[in-house]
Amino acid sequence: MNIKDLNTRTKPIVLIDKSLDFFNDKVLFPKKVEKANEMLKKIGLPRTKSVL
């Protein structure tokens, strides 16, 4: 792939670093996750209008 191919593409090219798979099963911010779960239990998800 050369520079001209990159400049004419309409979709971005994204490379995902495989070393980040280490974090898949870890909770990085447990206090924030706990607070968000409490808010979802109390309030719930917002209602959305159906597109159909």
C-alpha positions as CSV (number, residue, x, y, z in Angstrom):
1,M,0.0,0.0,0.0
2,N,1.4,3.4,-0.9
3,I,0.6,7.0,-0.1
4,K,-1.7,7.5,-3.0
5,D,-3.8,4.5,-2.0
6,L,-4.1,5.8,1.6
7,N,-5.1,9.3,0.4
8,T,-7.9,8.1,-1.9
9,R,-9.5,5.7,0.6
10,T,-12.9,6.7,2.0
11,K,-12.7,4.6,5.1
12,P,-9.9,5.0,7.7
13,I,-7.4,2.3,8.2
14,V,-7.2,1.3,11.9
15,L,-4.6,-1.0,13.3
16,I,-5.4,-2.6,16.7
17,D,-2.5,-3.5,18.9
18,K,-2.8,-7.1,20.0
19,S,-1.0,-6.4,23.3
20,L,-4.1,-4.6,24.5
21,D,-5.9,-7.9,24.7
22,F,-4.3,-8.2,28.1
23,F,-6.9,-5.7,29.5
24,N,-10.0,-7.6,28.1
25,D,-11.0,-9.3,31.4
26,K,-9.8,-6.5,33.8
27,V,-11.9,-3.8,35.3
28,L,-9.7,-0.7,35.2
29,F,-12.0,1.7,37.1
30,P,-14.0,-0.4,39.6
31,K,-15.5,2.5,41.5
32,K,-16.8,4.2,38.4
33,V,-18.2,0.9,37.0
34,E,-20.0,0.4,40.4
35,K,-21.4,3.9,40.3
36,A,-22.6,3.5,36.7
37,N,-24.3,0.2,37.5
38,E,-26.1,1.8,40.5
39,M,-27.4,4.6,38.3
40,L,-28.6,2.2,35.6
41,K,-30.5,0.2,38.3
42,K,-32.2,3.3,39.7
43,I,-32.8,5.3,36.5
44,G,-32.5,2.8,33.6
45,L,-31.7,3.4,30.0
46,P,-33.3,6.3,28.2
47,R,-36.1,5.5,25.9
48,T,-35.4,5.8,22.2
49,K,-37.7,6.5,19.3
50,S,-37.9,3.6,16.9
51,V,-36.8,4.4,13.4
52,L,-39.4,2.2,11.7
